[in-house]
Amino acid sequence: MTVMGWLKEKFYENITFFKFILVGVLNTLVGLGSIFILFNTLHFNYWVSTSLGNIIGIICSYVLNKNFTFQSKKSTNKTVWRFFLISLLCYLISYYLGHILNMLMDDAGLLEKSKLTENVSILVASALYTISNYVGHKYYTFRKS
């Protein structure tokens, strides 16, 4: 690979990450906003709120990442199941860890048992979810063949 080819590749990788973060900000507003509305306003439980909020966010995320971030030319039939599989795995792992964090904070008495501990665990799980999603979608869902 030439130096120019390497530079072009690194520039593209950084642009892709920037686009992913930009989409992530929008997706966070949609998905996490939905979670907090479902949890705090509509009083759904933790699992229902995070599930529904992430489904809403995943749909938004798929459309924006396929067309804007990764500019994938692969068929929707080929990428949509991968996208949802990665998103589901990241959701289950991240929010399960967030739930464990919530239980640990409650057991340790770090925060008074209230919605605050659950909200903190949702934020931590959301960060884990974002990082694992980027890796999964970059290297599996929309990888360059």
Backbone as CSV, one residue per row, in Angstrom:
resi,resn,N_x,N_y,N_z,CA_x,CA_y,CA_z,C_x,C_y,C_z
1,MET,0.847,-1.172,0.000,0.000,0.000,0.000,0.892,1.236,0.000
2,THR,0.516,2.199,-0.799,1.278,3.434,-0.870,0.975,4.311,0.342
3,VAL,1.830,5.307,0.544,1.622,6.247,1.645,0.307,6.986,1.445
4,MET,0.031,7.413,0.227,-1.227,8.124,-0.049,-2.425,7.210,0.197
5,GLY,-2.308,5.948,-0.181,-3.385,4.992,0.062,-3.629,4.797,1.545
6,TRP,-2.539,4.712,2.308,-2.649,4.546,3.753,-3.300,5.777,4.382
7,LEU,-2.851,6.982,3.972,-3.422,8.219,4.497,-4.912,8.328,4.168
8,LYS,-5.269,7.970,2.929,-6.672,8.013,2.523,-7.500,7.052,3.377
9,GLU,-6.973,5.877,3.639,-7.665,4.884,4.452,-7.865,5.392,5.888
10,LYS,-6.814,5.973,6.473,-6.910,6.488,7.846,-7.877,7.670,7.920
11,PHE,-7.858,8.530,6.913,-8.784,9.658,6.869,-10.214,9.141,6.808
12,TYR,-10.463,8.148,5.961,-11.801,7.568,5.843,-12.247,6.952,7.160
13,GLU,-11.351,6.240,7.840,-11.699,5.624,9.124,-12.095,6.688,10.140
14,ASN,-11.368,7.800,10.182,-11.695,8.865,11.124,-13.009,9.547,10.762
15,ILE,-13.257,9.749,9.477,-14.524,10.336,9.041,-15.666,9.398,9.400
16,THR,-15.465,8.114,9.202,-16.499,7.140,9.533,-16.805,7.178,11.024
17,PHE,-15.773,7.243,11.856,-16.002,7.301,13.298,-16.723,8.590,13.674
18,PHE,-16.327,9.706,13.072,-16.994,10.984,13.345,-18.467,10.905,12.956
19,LYS,-18.752,10.339,11.794,-20.139,10.172,11.358,-20.902,9.266,12.327
20,PHE,-20.242,8.186,12.784,-20.882,7.278,13.730,-21.230,8.010,15.014
21,ILE,-20.326,8.856,15.493,-20.574,9.633,16.710,-21.726,10.617,16.481
22,LEU,-21.729,11.264,15.326,-22.807,12.196,14.993,-24.156,11.483,14.959
23,VAL,-24.200,10.342,14.285,-25.417,9.535,14.264,-25.743,9.063,15.676
24,GLY,-24.708,8.728,16.439,-24.907,8.283,17.816,-25.541,9.348,18.686
25,VAL,-25.155,10.611,18.471,-25.758,11.700,19.242,-27.255,11.773,18.933
26,LEU,-27.576,11.740,17.648,-28.983,11.774,17.256,-29.712,10.533,17.771
27,ASN,-29.087,9.391,17.587,-29.672,8.131,18.040,-29.848,8.127,19.559
28,THR,-28.898,8.704,20.283,-29.004,8.786,21.738,-30.190,9.655,22.135
29,LEU,-30.348,10.770,21.453,-31.499,11.626,21.740,-32.808,10.870,21.517
30,VAL,-32.867,10.104,20.455,-34.078,9.346,20.139,-34.249,8.158,21.088
31,GLY,-33.222,7.288,21.168,-33.325,6.066,21.957,-33.334,6.296,23.457
32,LEU,-32.333,7.016,23.947,-32.240,7.264,25.390,-33.372,8.185,25.849
33,GLY,-33.709,9.142,25.001,-34.857,9.996,25.317,-36.126,9.172,25.468
34,SER,-36.320,8.222,24.563,-37.482,7.331,24.649,-37.440,6.501,25.930
35,ILE,-36.251,5.985,26.264,-36.111,5.184,27.489,-36.513,5.998,28.710
36,PHE,-35.973,7.200,28.840,-36.269,8.015,30.016,-37.744,8.440,30.061
37,ILE,-38.339,8.712,28.922,-39.772,9.036,28.900,-40.591,7.820,29.327
38,LEU,-40.257,6.651,28.760,-40.980,5.431,29.133,-40.799,5.101,30.612
39,PHE,-39.575,5.264,31.113,-39.263,4.891,32.496,-39.793,5.909,33.503
40,ASN,-39.511,7.181,33.273,-39.818,8.210,34.268,-41.199,8.840,34.109
41,THR,-41.706,8.946,32.892,-42.993,9.593,32.672,-44.134,8.577,32.594
42,LEU,-43.911,7.519,31.817,-44.957,6.506,31.659,-44.851,5.391,32.695
43,HIS,-43.754,5.401,33.465,-43.532,4.474,34.580,-43.491,3.002,34.179
44,PHE,-42.941,2.735,32.987,-42.684,1.355,32.595,-41.485,0.879,33.403
45,ASN,-41.328,-0.431,33.564,-40.177,-0.920,34.329,-38.891,-0.816,33.508
46,TYR,-37.771,-1.122,34.155,-36.433,-1.008,33.565,-36.340,-1.747,32.236
47,TRP,-36.724,-3.026,32.225,-36.543,-3.854,31.027,-37.457,-3.435,29.891
48,VAL,-38.694,-3.098,30.165,-39.617,-2.653,29.121,-39.142,-1.313,28.555
49,SER,-38.757,-0.407,29.428,-38.294,0.918,28.983,-37.045,0.817,28.122
50,THR,-36.054,0.052,28.597,-34.806,-0.033,27.826,-35.013,-0.822,26.538
51,SER,-35.867,-1.830,26.545,-36.134,-2.604,25.330,-36.818,-1.751,24.266
52,LEU,-37.929,-1.126,24.639,-38.666,-0.320,23.671,-37.855,0.880,23.185
53,GLY,-37.178,1.547,24.099,-36.359,2.693,23.715,-35.248,2.305,22.753
54,ASN,-34.640,1.142,23.005,-33.574,0.694,22.112,-34.110,0.206,20.774
55,ILE,-35.283,-0.358,20.733,-35.882,-0.744,19.442,-36.111,0.498,18.588
56,ILE,-36.640,1.539,19.196,-36.846,2.805,18.482,-35.502,3.352,17.998
57,GLY,-34.507,3.344,18.884,-33.177,3.828,18.527,-32.500,2.972,17.468
58,ILE,-32.689,1.663,17.511,-32.065,0.752,16.555,-32.593,0.999,15.141
59,ILE,-33.876,1.216,15.017,-34.446,1.490,13.693,-33.856,2.770,13.125
60,CYS,-33.814,3.814,13.939,-33.206,5.086,13.517,-31.733,4.882,13.175
61,SER,-31.037,4.167,14.020,-29.609,3.926,13.846,-29.306,3.146,12.572
62,TYR,-30.088,2.112,12.291,-29.845,1.304,11.088,-29.926,2.168,9.835
63,VAL,-30.990,2.915,9.713,-31.188,3.735,8.518,-30.050,4.739,8.359
64,LEU,-29.698,5.441,9.434,-28.658,6.468,9.345,-27.263,5.871,9.142
65,ASN,-26.947,4.780,9.847,-25.609,4.194,9.700,-25.414,3.527,8.340
66,LYS,-26.422,2.848,7.850,-26.289,2.203,6.543,-26.085,3.240,5.438
67,ASN,-26.899,4.282,5.474,-26.890,5.254,4.382,-25.909,6.398,4.554
68,PHE,-25.653,6.832,5.774,-24.808,7.997,6.011,-23.418,7.621,6.515
69,THR,-23.342,6.863,7.599,-22.051,6.580,8.223,-21.189,5.683,7.356
70,PHE,-21.686,4.503,7.068,-20.884,3.506,6.353,-21.152,3.507,4.854
71,GLN,-22.167,4.222,4.415,-22.549,4.321,3.002,-22.485,2.949,2.336
72,SER,-23.132,2.007,2.982,-23.089,0.621,2.541,-23.946,0.416,1.300
73,LYS,-23.377,-0.265,0.338,-24.098,-0.613,-0.884,-24.670,-2.027,-0.793
74,LYS,-24.366,-2.704,0.318,-24.890,-4.052,0.510,-26.406,-3.973,0.633
75,SER,-27.063,-5.048,0.216,-28.518,-5.058,0.250,-29.019,-4.995,1.690
76,THR,-30.185,-4.440,1.836,-30.817,-4.376,3.149,-31.028,-5.778,3.695
77,ASN,-31.419,-6.713,2.822,-31.620,-8.101,3.270,-30.364,-8.683,3.894
78,LYS,-29.204,-8.289,3.387,-27.944,-8.823,3.892,-27.490,-8.135,5.180
79,THR,-27.784,-6.865,5.326,-27.271,-6.117,6.476,-28.252,-5.980,7.626
80,VAL,-29.544,-5.989,7.357,-30.505,-5.687,8.420,-30.471,-6.741,9.523
81,TRP,-30.372,-8.011,9.160,-30.352,-9.048,10.211,-29.068,-8.971,11.013
82,ARG,-27.935,-8.642,10.347,-26.672,-8.483,11.069,-26.754,-7.298,12.029
83,PHE,-27.330,-6.211,11.546,-27.456,-5.006,12.366,-28.267,-5.303,13.624
84,PHE,-29.414,-5.950,13.434,-30.267,-6.237,14.586,-29.649,-7.281,15.503
85,LEU,-28.913,-8.241,14.948,-28.231,-9.241,15.775,-27.173,-8.581,16.654
86,ILE,-26.312,-7.760,16.046,-25.281,-7.053,16.809,-25.938,-6.142,17.843
87,SER,-26.956,-5.411,17.436,-27.638,-4.504,18.356,-28.261,-5.263,19.519
88,LEU,-28.875,-6.409,19.243,-29.482,-7.212,20.304,-28.429,-7.735,21.272
89,LEU,-27.338,-8.272,20.736,-26.269,-8.775,21.608,-25.679,-7.656,22.465
90,CYS,-25.418,-6.517,21.844,-24.874,-5.378,22.589,-25.865,-4.913,23.650
91,TYR,-27.143,-4.893,23.304,-28.172,-4.498,24.270,-28.182,-5.446,25.467
92,LEU,-28.277,-6.741,25.186,-28.379,-7.713,26.282,-27.171,-7.648,27.212
93,ILE,-25.990,-7.597,26.629,-24.770,-7.563,27.447,-24.666,-6.241,28.215
94,SER,-24.846,-5.115,27.522,-24.665,-3.797,28.146,-25.691,-3.523,29.235
95,TYR,-26.947,-3.790,28.933,-27.975,-3.466,29.912,-28.046,-4.493,31.042
96,TYR,-27.597,-5.705,30.792,-27.472,-6.671,31.882,-26.382,-6.197,32.847
97,LEU,-25.251,-5.735,32.285,-24.186,-5.189,33.134,-24.672,-3.945,33.882
98,GLY,-25.480,-3.116,33.213,-26.063,-1.957,33.878,-26.983,-2.366,35.019
99,HIS,-27.738,-3.419,34.804,-28.630,-3.929,35.847,-27.824,-4.448,37.037
100,ILE,-26.727,-5.147,36.757,-25.846,-5.622,37.831,-25.262,-4.431,38.593
101,LEU,-24.839,-3.393,37.859,-24.321,-2.182,38.501,-25.375,-1.582,39.432
102,ASN,-26.603,-1.544,38.973,-27.698,-1.020,39.782,-27.841,-1.821,41.074
103,MET,-27.802,-3.146,40.973,-27.927,-3.997,42.169,-26.740,-3.793,43.109
104,LEU,-25.526,-3.660,42.539,-24.338,-3.436,43.362,-24.411,-2.097,44.094
105,MET,-24.877,-1.052,43.390,-25.012,0.259,44.038,-26.038,0.193,45.164
106,ASP,-27.130,-0.526,44.910,-28.151,-0.688,45.962,-27.577,-1.443,47.156
107,ASP,-26.897,-2.570,46.893,-26.338,-3.393,47.976,-25.273,-2.652,48.777
108,ALA,-24.461,-1.859,48.077,-23.372,-1.140,48.747,-23.856,0.148,49.413
109,GLY,-25.090,0.539,49.108,-25.613,1.771,49.677,-24.914,3.013,49.152
110,LEU,-24.346,2.923,47.920,-23.629,4.071,47.351,-24.562,5.246,47.083
111,LEU,-25.742,4.938,46.650,-26.747,5.964,46.441,-28.006,5.493,47.154
112,GLU,-28.757,6.425,47.664,-30.005,6.039,48.318,-30.865,5.292,47.305
113,LYS,-31.417,4.160,47.736,-32.219,3.354,46.815,-33.357,4.209,46.273
114,SER,-33.260,4.488,45.008,-34.262,5.317,44.353,-34.099,5.153,42.854
115,LYS,-34.834,5.955,42.131,-34.702,5.941,40.683,-33.322,6.426,40.246
116,LEU,-32.613,7.138,41.110,-31.291,7.642,40.756,-30.338,6.506,40.416
117,THR,-30.326,5.445,41.215,-29.423,4.323,40.925,-29.773,3.682,39.594
118,GLU,-31.067,3.550,39.312,-31.473,2.962,38.040,-31.113,3.867,36.870
119,ASN,-31.270,5.182,37.044,-30.914,6.123,35.982,-29.407,6.118,35.719
120,VAL,-28.606,6.026,36.772,-27.147,5.938,36.597,-26.789,4.660,35.844
121,SER,-27.419,3.554,36.210,-27.117,2.292,35.528,-27.540,2.346,34.061
122,ILE,-28.620,3.039,33.754,-29.048,3.205,32.357,-28.001,3.989,31.580
123,LEU,-27.459,5.059,32.167,-26.441,5.862,31.481,-25.160,5.060,31.233
124,VAL,-24.719,4.303,32.237,-23.512,3.478,32.075,-23.750,2.417,31.008
125,ALA,-24.892,1.761,31.059,-25.210,0.733,30.063,-25.281,1.333,28.664
126,SER,-25.805,2.534,28.554,-25.897,3.201,27.257,-24.512,3.469,26.665
127,ALA,-23.567,3.867,27.495,-22.193,4.092,27.024,-21.568,2.783,26.541
128,LEU,-21.731,1.714,27.299,-21.217,0.401,26.883,-21.855,-0.043,25.576
129,TYR,-23.138,0.189,25.458,-23.893,-0.176,24.265,-23.362,0.557,23.029
130,THR,-23.081,1.841,23.169,-22.578,2.643,22.047,-21.220,2.139,21.567
131,ILE,-20.318,1.907,22.479,-18.967,1.453,22.119,-19.004,0.080,21.466
132,SER,-19.728,-0.851,22.063,-19.783,-2.202,21.502,-20.506,-2.215,20.159
133,ASN,-21.497,-1.354,19.992,-22.202,-1.255,18.714,-21.286,-0.792,17.594
134,TYR,-20.489,0.239,17.855,-19.577,0.730,16.818,-18.654,-0.382,16.346
135,VAL,-18.056,-1.065,17.266,-17.122,-2.143,16.921,-17.842,-3.228,16.121
136,GLY,-19.002,-3.643,16.583,-19.749,-4.695,15.907,-20.195,-4.310,14.508
137,HIS,-20.689,-3.095,14.349,-21.178,-2.678,13.034,-20.048,-2.372,12.064
138,LYS,-18.972,-1.835,12.570,-17.833,-1.532,11.694,-17.176,-2.808,11.178
139,TYR,-16.994,-3.773,12.059,-16.229,-4.966,11.682,-17.084,-6.175,11.309
140,TYR,-18.398,-6.078,11.473,-19.245,-7.215,11.092,-20.379,-6.789,10.151
141,THR,-21.236,-5.903,10.602,-22.414,-5.550,9.812,-22.062,-4.883,8.483
142,PHE,-21.242,-3.840,8.528,-20.938,-3.058,7.338,-19.486,-3.149,6.905
143,ARG,-18.808,-4.229,7.294,-17.397,-4.359,6.936,-17.242,-4.343,5.418
144,LYS,-16.135,-3.798,5.019,-15.796,-3.774,3.589,-15.327,-5.155,3.185
145,SER,-15.929,-5.685,2.159,-15.591,-7.051,1.720,-14.216,-7.146,1.121
